């Protein structure tokens, strides 16, 4: 029986596999630090394969570099031995919600989500530390001399506390911030869908550097715009030369060819949009039978070049037109405005694509009206946009006092979310610097339109007692209010407690304000709390020749003593790449606790002493449910013969079910 890895992927190994698929002759082997043979890439051979396009040494090239960039790139690829542990008592509607609140370092969280959420996130919004000198940043494993420097300078405690003020006097001022941001953005890109979008709030301290690393990660051609947000009603005169009113929101897409216009409203019903767009890359589009309207008589058309002027169009397959529709599937090649994904969605939504003549010039007729593109200026005069002052008032109404410094206003985030989900309201929104959880309230509020948007919030458990030690002025006053508030509701003095409490209170408020609205009982105001912790699996540091007889029994049990079956289940979900919000039920089968995820996505039993009779019963149930996956504890069987027979029993009774152990 195969065992699950129970650790995050090693992205370097995955990249080696990808290169090997393209250039198999470049694959070789080397010995690792333990003397084991591992796969490696022969870079000399790879250079030969790419000889005309190699940039080496100190040759000039356009790029952004800083001390620590290579380490930051490696940091993104390093596997970690951690997991997510469910916290039911801090959650709301744990069993039914499709929202997540993840507590812990967002770099670890992004790594843990890679299998379950790769290519699944529609929109990412983050409001990271602005590197103003008083902001807090994450410190990720710098080299030893720098670690010592921070420790000796009192910027890092002996327990490895990683949230410190990034003082302007620090020689690594920009480098530290870039090294913190780079691996997180690199991992975040993996999670975006092909038509996914990322918005990043930033001020002018690092906007220039942020543009450069985003160009590096997402590609210059996937830059959309730099939104200007008027954040204050009255300017700040802290700068010696100018009164500042604005901040920026950088916007990138994963693939510009798969992205729709950003919009929050529509006009002009029935307007035609040509599919051809001169200058776009040439691609093929497949049109299924009876999906395209033809304003022409019945006919048969042979493959031919229909290009004319600057418009490229080629019919690649035989086409039969009958009763105003294409009788068969056909393929067109051209410079298309839309991707195949978009065409499939148009067809699925029963919208019209019409061809009126030869040469073919397909047009998409918008049944719901023309999309009105959003402007990149957010201010009280544009979209009646809210400011920081409005955001503060919104939190005061929820909490009774000002307990969070410079939150983002609800309308700003609702506008961003709406601009990319107007065509599909069943999408996931991720915020991995979630702070006061504005994104969560925005998602819940927007779903009053009967949408099914989901949020994933990620936030490190910043200790407010530590933060207040370096705070001054208004920030110190706000932190004092926050600590008093958390003391009053008997919660730990952590920023995550404010975020979770905000979602609880906002959810209740939205329900109360809309209690007469039809279908309000279906609104998802819940969230599952998951906390990052070390792996559920014990570390094994012994080699066989160093083991004593007394140590052997401890090695048979490979799971830590303080971990529950629910802890094990969520690490299995991560390892197997299963959605972390799927419904989970627990049943008794032959006296054993069995967990079912989404009915038939996964079945797990972590009890000990499992008999062959139980295995046969579970295999029979798996066949009835068409179960996809089953997992057991590796030492969970009553005898070795039972363990040896598990795979065979499932092959006979439920052959399509994958069987694994931990």
C-alpha positions as CSV (number, residue, x, y, z in Angstrom):
1,X,0.0,0.0,0.0
2,X,1.5,3.3,-1.1
3,X,2.0,6.0,1.6
4,X,1.1,9.7,1.2
5,X,4.0,12.2,1.4
6,X,2.4,14.3,4.1
7,X,4.6,17.3,3.2
8,X,4.5,20.2,0.7
9,X,5.8,19.6,-2.8
10,X,9.5,20.3,-3.6
11,X,9.1,22.7,-6.5
12,X,12.7,22.4,-7.5
13,X,12.2,18.7,-8.1
14,X,9.0,19.5,-10.1
15,X,10.9,22.0,-12.2
16,X,13.6,19.4,-13.0
17,X,10.8,17.0,-14.1
18,X,9.4,19.7,-16.4
19,X,12.8,20.4,-18.0
20,X,13.4,16.7,-18.4
21,X,10.2,16.3,-20.4
22,X,11.3,18.9,-22.9
23,X,15.0,18.1,-22.9
24,X,15.4,14.5,-21.7
25,X,19.1,14.4,-22.7
26,X,19.8,17.1,-20.1
27,X,18.6,14.8,-17.2
28,X,21.4,13.3,-15.1
29,X,22.0,12.2,-11.5
30,X,24.1,13.4,-8.6
31,X,24.5,12.4,-5.0
32,X,22.7,14.5,-2.3
33,X,24.1,15.4,1.1
34,X,23.1,11.9,2.4
35,X,24.9,10.1,-0.5
36,X,21.7,9.1,-2.3
37,X,21.4,9.4,-6.0
38,X,18.9,12.1,-7.1
39,X,17.8,13.6,-10.4
40,X,19.6,16.7,-11.6
41,X,19.9,18.9,-14.7
42,X,23.2,19.1,-16.7
43,X,23.3,22.8,-17.3
44,X,26.1,22.6,-19.9
45,X,23.9,20.4,-22.1
46,X,20.9,22.7,-21.4
47,X,23.0,25.7,-22.5
48,X,23.8,23.9,-25.7
49,X,20.1,23.3,-26.3
50,X,19.4,27.0,-25.8
51,X,22.7,28.3,-27.2
52,X,21.3,31.1,-29.2
53,X,19.3,32.5,-26.3
54,X,21.6,32.3,-23.3
55,X,22.6,35.3,-21.2
56,X,25.6,34.6,-19.1
57,X,27.8,36.2,-16.5
58,X,27.9,40.0,-16.5
59,X,26.4,40.5,-19.9
60,X,23.9,43.3,-19.9
61,X,20.2,42.3,-19.5
62,X,17.1,44.1,-18.2
63,X,16.1,42.7,-14.8
64,X,15.7,43.6,-11.2
65,X,18.3,42.4,-8.7
66,X,18.9,43.0,-5.0
67,X,21.0,41.3,-2.3
68,X,19.0,38.2,-1.3
69,X,17.1,37.7,-4.6
70,X,18.5,34.2,-5.2
71,X,17.7,33.2,-1.7
72,X,14.2,34.5,-2.0
73,X,13.7,32.5,-5.2
74,X,15.0,29.3,-3.4
75,X,12.7,30.1,-0.5
76,X,9.6,29.8,-2.7
77,X,10.7,26.4,-3.9
78,X,11.7,24.9,-0.5
79,X,9.3,22.2,0.9
80,X,8.1,22.5,4.5
81,X,7.0,19.9,7.0
82,X,3.9,21.7,8.3
83,X,0.1,21.2,8.2
84,X,-3.2,23.0,8.8
85,X,-5.1,22.0,11.9
86,X,-8.8,22.6,12.1
87,X,-10.1,24.7,15.0
88,X,-13.9,24.0,15.1
89,X,-14.5,26.1,18.3
90,X,-13.3,29.3,16.7
91,X,-15.1,28.7,13.4
92,X,-18.6,29.7,12.3
93,X,-20.8,27.0,10.6
94,X,-17.7,24.8,10.3
95,X,-19.6,21.9,8.7
96,X,-21.3,23.9,5.9
97,X,-19.3,27.0,5.1
98,X,-17.1,27.3,2.0
99,X,-14.9,30.1,3.5
100,X,-11.5,29.7,5.1
101,X,-9.6,31.7,7.7
102,X,-6.0,30.4,7.9
103,X,-3.9,31.6,10.9
104,X,-0.1,31.6,10.5
105,X,2.8,32.7,8.3
106,X,1.4,33.4,4.8
107,X,4.5,31.9,3.1
108,X,3.8,28.6,4.8
109,X,0.1,28.9,4.0
110,X,0.7,29.5,0.3
111,X,2.9,26.5,0.1
112,X,0.4,24.3,1.9
113,X,-2.4,25.5,-0.5
114,X,-0.4,24.7,-3.7
115,X,-1.9,21.2,-4.2
116,X,-5.5,21.9,-3.2
117,X,-5.9,25.3,-4.9
118,X,-3.5,25.4,-7.9
119,X,-5.3,27.3,-10.8
120,X,-8.4,27.7,-8.7
121,X,-8.3,31.3,-7.4
122,X,-10.1,33.9,-9.5
123,X,-8.9,37.0,-7.6
124,X,-6.2,37.8,-5.1
125,X,-6.2,41.1,-3.1
126,X,-3.4,41.9,-0.7
127,X,-2.6,45.0,1.4
128,X,1.0,44.1,2.4
129,X,3.3,46.1,4.7
130,X,4.2,49.3,2.9
131,X,7.8,49.5,4.2
132,X,7.4,52.9,5.6
133,X,9.9,52.5,8.4
134,X,7.2,51.9,11.0
135,X,5.4,49.1,9.2
136,X,6.0,45.4,10.2
137,X,7.5,43.0,7.8
138,X,8.2,39.2,7.7
139,X,11.7,38.1,8.2
140,X,12.4,35.0,6.3
141,X,15.6,33.1,7.2
142,X,18.4,35.5,6.2
143,X,22.0,34.3,6.2
144,X,23.5,33.6,9.6
145,X,25.4,36.9,9.9
146,X,22.2,38.8,9.2
147,X,20.3,36.7,11.7
148,X,22.9,37.5,14.3
149,X,22.8,41.2,13.4
150,X,19.0,41.3,14.0
151,X,19.3,39.4,17.3
152,X,22.2,41.5,18.6
153,X,20.4,44.7,17.5
154,X,17.3,43.8,19.4
155,X,15.2,43.5,16.2
156,X,14.6,39.8,16.6
157,X,14.1,37.8,19.8
158,X,15.8,34.5,20.8
159,X,12.6,32.6,20.0
160,X,12.9,33.8,16.4
161,X,10.1,36.5,16.5
162,X,9.9,37.6,12.9
163,X,7.8,40.8,13.0
164,X,10.1,43.8,13.4
165,X,10.1,47.4,12.3
166,X,12.0,47.8,9.0
167,X,13.8,50.9,10.0
168,X,15.0,53.3,7.2
169,X,18.5,53.2,8.7
170,X,18.7,49.5,7.9
171,X,21.2,49.0,5.0
172,X,18.9,46.2,3.7
173,X,15.9,48.5,3.7
174,X,14.5,47.7,0.2
175,X,16.2,44.3,-0.1
176,X,14.5,43.0,3.0
177,X,11.1,44.0,1.7
178,X,11.7,42.6,-1.7
179,X,12.9,39.3,-0.3
180,X,9.8,39.1,1.8
181,X,7.4,39.8,-1.1
182,X,9.0,37.9,-3.9
183,X,8.5,34.2,-2.8
184,X,4.9,35.0,-1.7
185,X,3.9,36.5,-5.0
186,X,5.6,33.7,-6.9
187,X,3.6,31.1,-5.0
188,X,0.4,33.2,-5.3
189,X,0.7,33.2,-9.1
190,X,0.4,29.4,-9.1
191,X,-2.9,29.6,-7.4
192,X,-4.6,31.9,-9.9
193,X,-6.9,30.6,-12.6
194,X,-5.9,31.1,-16.2
195,X,-8.2,34.2,-16.1
196,X,-7.2,35.1,-12.6
197,X,-6.3,38.7,-11.4
198,X,-4.2,40.1,-8.5
199,X,-4.7,43.5,-6.9
200,X,-1.9,44.8,-4.6
201,X,-2.3,48.0,-2.5
202,X,0.9,50.0,-2.1
203,X,2.1,53.5,-1.5
204,X,5.0,55.4,-3.2
205,X,7.7,53.9,-0.9
206,X,7.9,50.7,-2.8
207,X,5.5,51.0,-5.8
208,X,8.4,51.2,-8.3
209,X,10.1,48.1,-6.9
210,X,6.7,46.3,-6.7
211,X,6.1,46.9,-10.4
212,X,9.5,45.4,-11.2
213,X,9.1,42.2,-9.2
214,X,5.5,41.8,-10.5
215,X,6.8,42.2,-14.1
216,X,9.4,39.5,-13.2
217,X,6.8,37.1,-11.8
218,X,3.6,37.8,-13.8
219,X,5.2,39.2,-17.0
220,X,5.2,42.7,-18.3
221,X,2.5,41.9,-20.8
222,X,0.2,40.8,-18.0
223,X,0.3,44.3,-16.3
224,X,-3.2,45.8,-16.5
225,X,-3.0,49.2,-14.7
226,X,-2.0,51.1,-11.6
227,X,-5.2,52.2,-10.0
228,X,-5.1,55.5,-8.1
229,X,-7.1,55.5,-4.9
230,X,-7.8,58.8,-3.1
231,X,-7.5,57.4,0.4
232,X,-8.0,60.6,2.4
233,X,-10.6,63.4,2.5
234,X,-7.9,65.7,3.7
235,X,-4.3,65.5,2.7
236,X,-1.5,64.3,5.0
237,X,1.3,66.8,5.3
238,X,3.8,64.5,6.9
239,X,5.9,64.7,3.7
240,X,8.1,67.8,3.8
241,X,7.3,68.8,0.1
242,X,3.7,67.8,-0.6
243,X,0.4,66.9,1.0
244,X,-0.5,63.3,0.1
245,X,-4.0,62.1,-0.8
246,X,-3.5,58.9,-2.8
247,X,-2.2,55.4,-2.8
248,X,-1.9,52.8,-5.6
249,X,-3.4,49.4,-6.4
250,X,-1.3,47.5,-8.9
251,X,-3.2,45.1,-11.1
252,X,-1.8,42.1,-13.0
253,X,-3.5,39.1,-14.7
254,X,-2.2,35.6,-15.0
255,X,-2.8,35.5,-18.8
256,X,-4.0,38.6,-20.6
257,X,-5.5,36.6,-23.4
258,X,-7.9,34.9,-21.0
259,X,-9.1,38.0,-19.2
260,X,-12.4,39.8,-19.6
261,X,-12.8,43.6,-19.4
262,X,-12.9,44.9,-15.8
263,X,-16.4,46.3,-15.2
264,X,-19.0,47.1,-12.5
265,X,-21.9,48.0,-14.8
266,X,-23.3,47.4,-18.4
267,X,-25.1,49.5,-21.0
268,X,-26.5,49.1,-24.6
269,X,-28.2,45.7,-24.9
270,X,-27.4,43.8,-28.0
271,X,-24.2,45.4,-29.2
272,X,-21.9,43.3,-31.4
273,X,-18.3,42.5,-30.5
274,X,-16.0,41.1,-33.2
275,X,-14.1,38.0,-32.2
276,X,-11.2,39.0,-34.5
277,X,-8.6,41.4,-33.0
278,X,-5.7,42.3,-35.3
279,X,-2.4,42.0,-33.6
280,X,-3.4,39.3,-31.1
281,X,-1.5,36.0,-31.2
282,X,-2.9,33.4,-33.7
283,X,-4.9,30.6,-32.1
284,X,-7.5,28.1,-33.0
285,X,-11.1,28.2,-31.8
286,X,-13.3,25.1,-31.8
287,X,-17.1,25.7,-32.3
288,X,-19.3,22.7,-31.3
289,X,-22.1,21.7,-33.6
290,X,-25.3,23.8,-33.6
291,X,-23.8,26.6,-31.4
292,X,-23.2,29.4,-34.0
293,X,-25.9,31.4,-35.8
294,X,-25.3,31.8,-39.6
295,X,-27.2,34.6,-41.5
296,X,-26.9,32.7,-44.8
297,X,-28.5,30.0,-46.8
298,X,-27.9,26.3,-46.3
299,X,-24.5,25.4,-47.7
300,X,-21.3,23.4,-47.4
301,X,-18.0,25.2,-47.1
302,X,-14.6,23.7,-47.6
303,X,-11.5,24.6,-45.6
304,X,-10.0,27.9,-46.9
305,X,-8.1,31.0,-46.1
306,X,-10.6,33.8,-45.4
307,X,-7.9,36.4,-44.5
308,X,-8.4,39.9,-45.9
309,X,-6.5,43.1,-45.2
310,X,-5.2,43.1,-41.7
311,X,-7.7,40.4,-40.5
312,X,-6.5,36.8,-40.4
313,X,-9.1,34.1,-40.5
314,X,-8.8,30.5,-41.8
315,X,-11.5,27.8,-41.8
316,X,-9.5,24.6,-41.0
317,X,-12.3,22.0,-41.3
318,X,-15.3,21.2,-43.6
319,X,-18.5,23.0,-42.5
320,X,-22.1,22.3,-43.1
321,X,-24.6,25.2,-42.5
322,X,-28.2,24.2,-42.2
323,X,-31.3,26.0,-40.8
324,X,-29.1,29.0,-39.8
325,X,-26.8,26.9,-37.6
326,X,-23.5,24.9,-38.0
327,X,-24.6,21.3,-38.5
328,X,-21.1,20.0,-37.4
329,X,-18.2,21.1,-35.2
330,X,-15.7,23.4,-37.0
331,X,-12.4,25.1,-36.3
332,X,-11.3,28.6,-37.1
333,X,-7.8,30.0,-36.9
334,X,-7.2,33.7,-36.4
335,X,-6.1,36.6,-34.1
336,X,-8.9,36.2,-31.6
337,X,-10.1,38.6,-28.9
338,X,-11.4,35.7,-26.8
339,X,-9.8,32.4,-25.6
340,X,-11.3,29.0,-26.0
341,X,-12.3,29.2,-22.3
342,X,-14.3,32.4,-23.0
343,X,-15.9,30.9,-26.1
344,X,-17.0,27.9,-24.1
345,X,-18.5,30.1,-21.4
346,X,-20.4,32.2,-24.0
347,X,-21.9,29.0,-25.4
348,X,-22.7,27.6,-22.0
349,X,-24.5,30.9,-21.1
350,X,-26.6,30.6,-24.3
351,X,-25.2,33.9,-25.7
352,X,-25.1,34.4,-29.4
353,X,-22.2,34.3,-31.8
354,X,-23.2,35.2,-35.3
355,X,-21.5,34.8,-38.8
356,X,-23.2,36.8,-41.6
357,X,-21.1,36.2,-44.6
358,X,-18.0,34.8,-46.3
359,X,-15.2,35.7,-45.4
360,X,-16.2,34.8,-41.8
361,X,-16.1,37.6,-39.3
362,X,-17.7,36.1,-36.1
363,X,-19.4,38.6,-33.8
364,X,-20.4,38.0,-30.1
365,X,-23.8,39.7,-29.4
366,X,-24.0,40.6,-25.7
367,X,-27.5,39.6,-24.5
368,X,-27.0,41.3,-21.2
369,X,-25.6,44.6,-22.6
370,X,-22.3,46.1,-23.4
371,X,-19.6,45.8,-20.7
372,X,-18.6,49.3,-19.5
373,X,-14.9,49.2,-18.7
374,X,-13.9,50.4,-15.3
375,X,-11.7,53.6,-14.9
376,X,-8.5,53.4,-13.0
377,X,-9.3,56.3,-10.7
378,X,-11.0,55.7,-7.4
379,X,-12.1,58.9,-5.6
380,X,-15.2,60.4,-4.1
381,X,-16.0,61.9,-7.6
382,X,-15.2,58.6,-9.4
383,X,-17.5,55.8,-8.2
384,X,-18.2,57.8,-5.0
385,X,-15.3,55.8,-3.5
386,X,-14.8,55.5,0.2
387,X,-11.7,56.6,2.1
388,X,-9.7,55.4,5.1
389,X,-11.9,57.6,7.3
390,X,-14.9,55.8,6.0
391,X,-13.2,52.4,6.7
392,X,-12.5,53.5,10.2
393,X,-16.1,54.5,10.8
394,X,-17.2,51.1,9.5
395,X,-15.1,49.3,12.1
396,X,-16.2,51.6,14.9
397,X,-19.8,50.7,14.1
398,X,-18.9,47.0,14.4
399,X,-16.6,47.2,17.5
400,X,-17.6,50.4,19.3
401,X,-14.1,51.9,19.1
402,X,-11.2,52.3,16.7
403,X,-9.2,49.1,17.0
404,X,-7.4,48.9,13.7
405,X,-5.0,51.3,12.0
406,X,-5.7,52.4,8.4
407,X,-8.1,49.6,7.3
408,X,-9.4,49.5,3.7
409,X,-13.0,50.6,3.0
410,X,-15.6,48.1,2.1
411,X,-16.6,49.8,-1.1
412,X,-13.1,49.8,-2.5
413,X,-12.8,46.0,-2.1
414,X,-16.4,45.3,-3.2
415,X,-15.7,47.3,-6.4
416,X,-12.5,45.3,-7.1
417,X,-14.3,42.0,-6.5
418,X,-17.3,42.9,-8.5
419,X,-15.2,44.1,-11.5
420,X,-13.8,40.6,-12.0
421,X,-16.8,38.4,-10.9
422,X,-19.7,40.0,-12.8
423,X,-19.7,37.2,-15.3
424,X,-19.2,34.4,-12.8
425,X,-20.2,34.9,-9.2
426,X,-19.0,31.4,-8.2
427,X,-15.4,32.2,-7.5
428,X,-12.7,32.2,-4.8
429,X,-11.2,35.4,-3.5
430,X,-7.8,35.2,-1.6
431,X,-6.3,37.7,0.7
432,X,-3.0,36.6,2.3
433,X,-2.3,39.8,4.3
434,X,-5.9,39.8,5.5
435,X,-5.6,42.2,8.6
436,X,-9.0,43.3,9.7
437,X,-10.8,40.9,7.3
438,X,-12.4,43.6,5.1
439,X,-12.2,41.2,2.1
440,X,-14.3,38.7,4.0
441,X,-17.1,41.2,4.8
442,X,-17.0,42.4,1.2
443,X,-17.5,38.9,-0.2
444,X,-20.4,38.1,2.2
445,X,-22.0,41.5,1.4
446,X,-21.7,41.0,-2.4
447,X,-23.2,37.6,-2.2
448,X,-26.6,39.3,-1.4
449,X,-26.9,39.2,-5.2
450,X,-27.3,35.4,-4.8
451,X,-23.7,34.9,-5.8
452,X,-21.5,32.1,-4.4
453,X,-18.2,33.9,-4.0
454,X,-15.9,32.3,-1.4
455,X,-13.0,33.9,0.6
456,X,-9.7,32.6,1.9
457,X,-8.2,34.8,4.5
458,X,-4.6,34.3,5.7
459,X,-3.1,36.3,8.5
460,X,-0.1,35.8,10.8
461,X,-0.9,35.8,14.5
462,X,0.9,39.1,15.3
463,X,1.1,39.7,19.0
464,X,-0.3,43.1,19.9
465,X,1.6,43.2,23.1
466,X,4.8,43.1,21.0
467,X,3.6,45.5,18.4
468,X,2.7,48.2,20.9
469,X,6.2,48.4,22.2
470,X,7.5,50.1,19.0
471,X,4.2,52.0,18.3
472,X,3.9,55.7,18.7
473,X,1.2,58.4,18.4
474,X,-2.1,57.4,16.9
475,X,-0.9,53.9,16.2
476,X,-0.2,53.3,19.8
477,X,-3.6,54.6,20.8
478,X,-5.4,52.3,18.3
479,X,-3.3,49.3,19.6
480,X,-4.3,50.2,23.2
481,X,-8.0,50.1,22.1
482,X,-7.5,46.8,20.4
483,X,-5.9,45.2,23.4
484,X,-8.6,46.5,25.7
485,X,-11.3,45.2,23.4
486,X,-9.7,41.7,23.2
487,X,-9.4,41.6,27.0
488,X,-13.1,42.5,27.3
489,X,-14.2,39.6,25.0
490,X,-11.6,37.3,26.7
491,X,-9.6,36.6,23.5
492,X,-5.8,36.4,23.1
493,X,-4.2,39.7,22.2
494,X,-3.5,38.7,18.6
495,X,-4.4,40.6,15.4
496,X,-6.1,37.4,14.1
497,X,-8.6,37.6,16.8
498,X,-9.7,41.0,15.5
499,X,-10.0,39.6,12.0
500,X,-12.1,36.6,13.1
501,X,-14.4,38.7,15.3
502,X,-14.9,41.1,12.5
503,X,-16.3,38.3,10.2
504,X,-18.6,37.0,13.0
505,X,-20.0,40.5,13.7
506,X,-20.3,41.5,10.1
507,X,-22.1,38.3,9.2
508,X,-24.7,38.8,11.9
509,X,-25.1,42.5,10.9
510,X,-25.7,41.6,7.2
511,X,-28.2,38.9,8.1
512,X,-30.1,41.3,10.4
513,X,-30.1,44.2,7.9
514,X,-31.4,41.9,5.1
515,X,-33.7,39.5,7.1
516,X,-36.7,40.2,4.8
517,X,-34.7,39.4,1.7
518,X,-35.7,36.3,-0.2
519,X,-33.2,33.5,0.2
520,X,-31.2,35.3,3.0
521,X,-31.1,32.0,5.0
522,X,-28.8,30.6,2.3
523,X,-26.1,33.3,2.7
524,X,-22.8,31.8,3.8
525,X,-21.6,33.9,6.7
526,X,-19.3,31.2,8.1
527,X,-15.7,30.3,8.0
528,X,-13.4,27.4,8.9
529,X,-10.5,28.3,11.0
530,X,-7.3,26.4,10.2
531,X,-4.1,27.0,12.1
532,X,-0.6,26.3,10.7
533,X,1.4,23.9,12.8
534,X,4.2,21.4,12.5
535,X,3.4,18.2,10.6
536,X,1.3,15.5,12.3
537,X,4.0,13.0,11.5
538,X,7.0,12.4,13.8
539,X,10.5,13.3,12.5
540,X,12.7,10.2,12.3
541,X,16.3,11.0,13.0
542,X,17.7,7.5,13.5
543,X,19.4,5.2,11.0
544,X,18.8,1.5,11.5
545,X,22.3,0.7,12.8
546,X,21.9,3.3,15.6
547,X,18.5,2.0,16.9
548,X,18.2,0.2,20.3
549,X,15.6,-2.4,21.1
550,X,13.8,0.1,23.4
551,X,13.4,2.7,20.6
552,X,11.7,0.3,18.2
553,X,8.1,0.5,19.6
554,X,8.2,4.3,19.4
555,X,9.1,4.2,15.7
556,X,6.1,2.0,14.9
557,X,3.9,4.9,15.8
558,X,4.7,7.6,13.2
559,X,2.0,10.1,14.3
560,X,2.5,12.6,17.1
561,X,0.6,11.8,20.3
562,X,-1.3,15.2,20.5
563,X,-2.9,15.0,17.1
564,X,-6.6,14.2,16.5
565,X,-8.2,12.2,13.6
566,X,-9.5,15.6,12.3
567,X,-5.9,16.9,12.3
568,X,-4.8,13.9,10.2
569,X,-7.8,14.3,7.9
570,X,-6.9,17.9,6.9
571,X,-3.2,17.0,6.3
572,X,-4.5,14.2,4.0
573,X,-6.7,16.7,2.2
574,X,-3.7,18.9,1.6
575,X,-1.5,16.1,0.5
576,X,-4.1,14.7,-1.9
577,X,-5.0,18.2,-3.2
578,X,-8.6,18.1,-2.1
579,X,-10.7,21.3,-1.5
580,X,-10.5,22.2,2.2
581,X,-14.1,23.4,2.4
582,X,-15.8,20.2,1.3
583,X,-18.5,18.8,3.6
584,X,-17.2,16.3,6.2
585,X,-19.3,13.7,7.9
586,X,-18.4,11.0,10.5
587,X,-20.1,7.6,10.6
588,X,-19.7,4.4,12.7
589,X,-18.9,1.3,10.6
590,X,-18.4,-1.9,12.5
591,X,-17.6,0.1,15.6
592,X,-14.9,2.2,13.8
593,X,-15.0,6.0,13.2
594,X,-15.0,6.7,9.4
595,X,-14.8,10.2,7.8
596,X,-16.5,10.9,4.5
597,X,-15.4,14.0,2.6
598,X,-18.0,15.4,0.1
599,X,-19.7,12.0,0.3
600,X,-17.4,10.2,-2.2
601,X,-14.3,12.4,-2.7
602,X,-12.4,10.8,0.1
603,X,-12.9,8.3,2.9
604,X,-10.6,8.0,6.0
605,X,-10.3,5.8,9.0
606,X,-7.5,6.5,11.5
607,X,-8.6,4.0,14.1
608,X,-6.3,1.1,15.2
609,X,-7.1,-2.6,15.2
610,X,-8.9,-2.6,11.9
611,X,-10.0,-6.2,10.9
612,X,-10.3,-7.7,7.5
613,X,-14.1,-7.9,8.0
614,X,-14.1,-4.1,8.4
615,X,-12.0,-3.5,5.3
616,X,-14.4,-5.6,3.2
617,X,-17.4,-3.7,4.6
618,X,-15.7,-0.4,3.8
619,X,-14.7,-1.6,0.3
620,X,-18.3,-2.5,-0.3
621,X,-19.5,1.0,0.8
622,X,-16.8,2.5,-1.4
623,X,-18.1,0.6,-4.4
624,X,-21.7,1.9,-3.7
625,X,-20.5,5.5,-3.4
626,X,-18.1,5.3,-6.3
627,X,-15.4,6.4,-3.7
628,X,-12.4,8.2,-5.3
629,X,-9.9,7.8,-2.4
630,X,-9.5,5.8,0.9
631,X,-6.8,6.3,3.5
632,X,-5.8,4.4,6.7
633,X,-3.2,4.8,9.4
634,X,-0.2,2.7,8.4
635,X,-0.1,0.8,11.7
636,X,-3.9,0.8,12.1
637,X,-4.6,-2.9,11.2
638,X,-5.1,-5.8,13.7
639,X,-2.4,-7.9,12.0
640,X,0.1,-7.8,9.2
641,X,-2.0,-10.1,7.0
642,X,-4.9,-7.6,7.1
643,X,-2.6,-4.8,6.0
644,X,-1.2,-6.9,3.2
645,X,-4.7,-7.7,1.9
646,X,-6.2,-4.2,1.9
647,X,-5.1,-3.3,-1.7
648,X,-6.3,-6.6,-3.1
649,X,-9.7,-6.4,-1.3
650,X,-10.3,-2.9,-2.8
651,X,-9.1,-4.1,-6.3
652,X,-11.8,-6.8,-6.2
653,X,-14.7,-4.8,-4.7
654,X,-14.0,-1.2,-5.6
655,X,-11.3,-1.2,-8.3
656,X,-11.4,2.5,-9.2
657,X,-10.7,3.6,-5.5
658,X,-7.2,4.8,-4.8
659,X,-5.9,3.4,-1.5
660,X,-3.2,5.0,0.6
661,X,-1.8,5.0,4.2
662,X,-0.1,7.6,6.4
